[in-house]
Amino acid sequence: MANFHKAAEIVRNGLIGKVTRVEVGLRAGHTDYAKTGDKTSVTEPPTELDYDFWLGPAQWMPYIEARLHRNWRWHYNTGGGQLLDWVGHHCDIAHWGLGFDDTGPLEVEGTGEFPPADAVWNTCTKYWINLKYPGDVTMVIAGGHPEIRSGIKWLGTDGWVWVNRGGFEASNPEWIEMQRLPEELRKVKLPISTDHIRNFLDSVKSRSPTITPVEIAHNSTIPGHLGLISMLLGRKIRWDHGKQQIIGDPTATKLLGREYRAPWRLG
């Protein structure tokens, strides 16, 4: 989207000075996307559904309709809640503005509010994650805290920019009025793509990377995964991005993956 591109170029070209803090606001709570209502009791799966195959490598759990299609994201056996549903979207843009597509946090510490472990939906409903990045940049990822607005806000020594899918605000009113950063200010020129599908098809033809290749998507979700691990364990996580490893915490390291239910295995 054009407003994301403009915001990221303003930050990358130093118009807000040295970035010191980034705020990433995500959704909180749960949403009954499948409109299942009170269908929260254990029942037999419908005959047209191969429930065992639907679960795949996830651990076995009784069939409850409210946990199924679209709502699978609200149980940690099959999803990651609002945090992991949204972090790849907004953290992607936060990294883009910072020039951090190929890097990750050094330290992550999070807190959250969780339903009971045996609830129909057990993913955290409210969360706050503090992250430390190279270059003395701090980031907050939060959901359910009104002081952190939905979207991305970069704060620098000379100003700030906030953006989400439907808005753009900045400390300098001139930035709000412009459609795109003037050419003379674009020392750092970020690639322009107005349609992910078109970009993908063009990349198939040219064999050049898409604007958001899988490595960038991976790096965009790492802060959410580490934040969740920190919340579950109640302690700070230190991360070696080059080695893709948690430092000095074997228990936390185990949570980077999960055991597959037989006969599923990673090929």
C-alpha positions in Angstrom: 0.0 0.0 0.0 1.2 3.5 -0.9 1.0 4.8 2.7 3.2 2.0 4.0 5.8 2.7 1.3 5.8 6.4 2.0 6.1 5.9 5.7 9.0 3.4 5.4 10.9 5.7 2.9 10.5 8.7 5.3 12.1 6.6 8.1 14.8 5.0 5.9 15.8 8.3 4.5 16.4 9.8 7.9 13.6 12.4 8.0 12.7 11.5 11.6 16.4 11.4 12.6 17.8 8.4 14.4 15.1 5.9 15.3 15.0 5.1 19.0 11.7 3.3 19.4 9.1 1.5 17.3 5.5 0.7 18.5 3.7 -2.2 16.8 0.0 -2.4 17.7 -1.8 -5.6 16.9 -5.3 -7.0 17.7 -6.3 -8.6 21.0 -8.9 -10.9 22.3 -10.7 -13.6 20.2 -13.1 -13.3 17.3 -15.6 -16.0 16.4 -14.8 -15.9 12.7 -16.9 -19.0 12.0 -19.9 -17.7 13.9 -20.2 -20.9 15.9 -22.0 -19.3 18.8 -22.4 -21.7 21.7 -21.0 -24.7 19.8 -18.4 -25.2 22.5 -19.2 -28.8 23.6 -17.4 -31.9 22.7 -19.3 -33.8 20.0 -18.6 -36.3 17.2 -17.1 -34.7 14.0 -19.5 -34.5 11.1 -19.2 -37.4 8.7 -17.9 -35.2 5.8 -14.9 -34.1 7.9 -11.8 -36.3 8.3 -11.0 -34.8 11.7 -7.8 -36.9 12.3 -6.4 -35.6 9.0 -7.5 -32.1 9.8 -5.5 -32.2 13.0 -2.5 -33.5 11.1 0.7 -33.3 13.2 -1.0 -31.4 16.0 -1.7 -33.2 19.2 -5.0 -35.1 19.5 -7.8 -33.2 21.2 -11.6 -33.8 21.3 -13.7 -32.3 18.5 -15.3 -29.0 19.3 -16.9 -27.1 16.4 -15.9 -23.7 17.8 -12.2 -24.6 17.5 -12.4 -25.6 13.8 -12.4 -23.7 10.6 -11.1 -20.1 10.8 -11.2 -20.3 14.6 -8.3 -22.8 14.7 -6.0 -19.8 15.4 -7.4 -19.4 19.0 -6.0 -22.6 20.4 -2.2 -23.2 20.8 -2.5 -26.8 19.5 -3.3 -25.4 16.0 -2.6 -21.7 16.0 -1.0 -18.8 17.8 -3.7 -16.3 18.7 -3.9 -12.7 17.6 -0.2 -12.2 18.3 1.0 -14.7 15.7 -2.0 -14.0 13.4 -1.0 -10.4 13.0 2.7 -10.0 13.9 3.8 -10.9 10.3 1.8 -8.1 8.9 2.8 -5.1 11.0 6.2 -6.3 12.1 7.0 -6.7 8.4 6.4 -3.0 7.9 8.3 -2.0 11.1 11.3 -3.9 9.9 11.0 -2.4 6.4 11.2 1.1 7.8 14.2 0.2 10.0 16.1 -1.6 7.3 15.9 -4.7 9.4 14.5 -7.2 6.9 17.6 -9.4 7.4 18.0 -9.0 11.1 16.1 -9.7 14.3 15.9 -8.8 18.0 18.7 -9.3 20.5 16.4 -9.6 23.6 12.7 -10.2 24.0 10.6 -10.0 27.1 6.8 -10.3 27.1 3.8 -10.6 29.4 0.3 -11.6 28.6 -3.1 -12.6 29.9 -4.3 -16.1 29.2 -7.6 -18.0 29.5 -7.4 -21.3 31.4 -5.3 -23.9 29.6 -8.4 -26.1 29.2 -10.6 -23.4 27.8 -12.1 -23.8 24.4 -9.9 -21.0 23.2 -6.6 -20.7 25.2 -4.5 -18.1 23.3 -3.5 -14.9 25.1 -6.0 -12.2 24.9 -3.8 -9.2 25.9 0.0 -8.9 25.6 2.9 -6.6 25.8 6.4 -7.5 24.4 9.6 -5.4 24.8 12.3 -6.1 22.2 15.9 -4.8 22.0 17.4 -4.5 18.5 20.9 -3.6 17.2 21.7 0.1 17.1 19.9 0.8 20.4 16.5 0.5 18.8 13.7 -0.7 21.1 10.4 -2.1 19.9 7.1 -2.7 21.7 4.6 -5.2 20.2 1.3 -5.0 22.0 -2.4 -6.0 21.8 -5.1 -4.9 24.1 -3.3 -1.8 25.3 -4.9 1.4 24.0 -1.7 3.4 24.4 -0.2 1.4 21.5 -2.4 2.1 18.5 -3.0 -0.6 15.8 -0.4 -0.1 13.2 3.3 0.9 13.2 4.8 4.0 14.8 8.5 4.9 14.4 9.8 7.5 16.8 13.1 9.3 16.1 15.2 12.1 17.4 13.6 14.5 14.9 10.0 13.4 14.6 7.7 10.4 14.2 5.5 8.6 11.7 2.5 6.3 12.3 0.8 4.2 9.7 -1.8 1.4 9.4 -3.9 0.0 6.5 -6.3 2.9 6.7 -4.3 5.9 7.9 -1.1 7.9 8.0 0.0 10.5 10.6 3.3 12.3 11.2 4.9 15.0 13.2 5.5 17.0 10.0 2.2 17.9 8.3 3.9 18.2 4.9 4.6 14.4 5.0 0.8 13.8 5.4 0.0 15.8 2.3 2.5 14.3 -0.1 1.5 11.2 -2.1 5.1 9.9 -2.2 8.4 11.1 -1.0 9.9 13.7 -3.4 12.6 12.2 -5.7 15.3 14.5 -4.3 14.8 13.0 -0.8 14.8 9.4 -2.0 18.5 8.5 -1.3 17.1 5.1 -0.2 14.6 3.9 -2.8 12.4 1.1 -1.6 10.9 -1.1 -4.3 7.4 -0.2 -5.4 4.8 -2.9 -5.7 1.0 -2.2 -5.7 -0.2 -5.8 -6.0 1.3 -8.9 -4.4 -0.3 -11.2 -7.0 1.2 -9.2 -9.9 4.5 -9.0 -8.2 4.5 -12.8 -7.8 3.7 -13.4 -11.4 6.4 -10.9 -12.5 8.9 -12.7 -10.4 8.0 -16.0 -11.9 8.7 -14.6 -15.3 11.9 -12.7 -14.4 13.2 -15.2 -11.8 14.0 -12.2 -9.5 12.9 -12.3 -5.8 9.4 -10.9 -4.9 9.2 -7.8 -2.8 8.6 -9.9 0.3 10.4 -13.3 -0.1 10.0 -16.1 2.4 13.1 -15.1 4.3 11.6 -11.6 5.1 8.3 -13.3 6.1 10.2 -15.6 8.5 12.1 -12.7 10.0 8.8 -10.7 10.4 7.3 -13.5 12.6 10.3 -14.2 14.8 9.5 -11.4 17.3 6.1 -12.9 17.8 7.3 -16.4 18.3 10.0 -15.3 20.8 7.5 -13.0 22.5 5.1 -15.9 23.0 7.9 -18.1 24.4 8.9 -15.4 26.8 5.3 -15.0 28.0 4.8 -18.7 28.5 8.1 -19.1 30.5 7.9 -15.7 32.3 11.4 -14.7 31.5 13.6 -12.7 29.0 14.8 -14.5 25.9 18.2 -13.7 24.3 18.4 -14.4 20.5 21.3 -15.0 18.1 19.8 -14.1 14.8 22.7 -15.3 12.7 22.6 -18.8 14.2 18.8 -18.7 14.6 19.1 -19.9 18.2 18.0 -18.9 21.6 21.0 -18.2 23.8 21.6 -20.2 27.0 18.1 -21.5 27.6 17.4 -25.1 26.7 13.8 -25.0 27.9 13.0 -22.1 25.7 14.8 -23.7 22.8 12.5 -26.7 23.0 9.6 -24.3 22.4 11.0 -23.2 19.0 9.4 -26.4 17.7 6.9 -29.0 18.7 6.6 -32.8 18.7 4.6 -34.2 15.8 1.8 -36.6 16.4 2.5 -40.0 14.9 2.6 -41.0 12.1 3.4 -37.4 11.0 7.0 -36.4 10.6 9.0 -33.6 9.1 10.3 -34.8 5.7 
